[in-house]
């Protein structure tokens, strides 16, 4: 079985323990799996890529938003409030 938070927790652990800089550790759970699966349109941010994003609250180390294909899939807390305020104002 697979516990979804284990991937991002591992990236933070590798960075905290000084094994890898966070950007490199995050690559192990982002572009690494995408590349293994042959999904070359995702795994990092660049022009023409899919734009799947995970937004973290760095202090709490928890996910506060996700985007798939550039569209919001789940938003929580201040991220939802900020984006919804922009929608309401526009």
N, C-alpha and C positions, 0 to 999 in steps of 0.2 A: 504494500500500500504506500501511498504518497501523502504526505502532510504538506499542503501548499506553502505555509509560511516557512518551511525548512529551507527553501532555496534562498529567499532574501535574508533570512537569519544567518545563513552560512556566509553570505557575502559580507555582512556586517562583522561577523566573528573573524573572518580572515583579515579584514582591515584593522579591527581592534587589536588583534594579536600581532600586527605588524608583518603578517605573511605577504600581503599584497596591498597596494594602494586600492582604495575603494573602487575606483573606476575599473581597474583590472579585475577585481573580485566580482564586480557586478557583471562584467563581460562573461564570466563563467556561467551565469544564470540567464543571460540575455542572448548575445550573439553566438555563444557556444552551442547551446541546444538548437537554436534556429539553424545554424550551419550544419550540424549533424543530421538534421531532418531535411536538409536541402531547401530550406525556406530562406532564400537569399534576399527576399524583399523585406525582411524584418530582423530585429535583434539590435539595431542601432538607429540613431537618428541621422537622416541624410535626405537630400532631395530625391524624390521618387520612391522612397521606402514607404512601408505600410503605416507608420506612425502609431504603433502600439506603445502606450505609455503607462507607467505606474508612478503615482505621486505619493511620496512618503512624507510623514511628519518626522523630521530628523530627531527632534527631542524625544518623542514618544516611540519612535521606530515602529510606526504602524502605517499601513496603507490608508490613504485618505481619498484616493481617487484612481480610477483606471479609465483608459481610453483604448479603443480598438479601431484600427483603421482611421484614426483621427477623430473619432466620435466618442463622446462620453458614454461609458457603460455603467459606471458606479461612481458616485461622488458623495463624500461625507464631510460633515463639520464645516470648517471655514472655507474649504474649496467649493463646496456646494453653495454656500452663502455668497461667496464672491462671484461665481459664475452666474448664479441666478439673479444677483443684483444687476449685473451687466445686461442680462436679458430683459429684466423688468425696466431698466432705464432706457433701453434702445427701442 
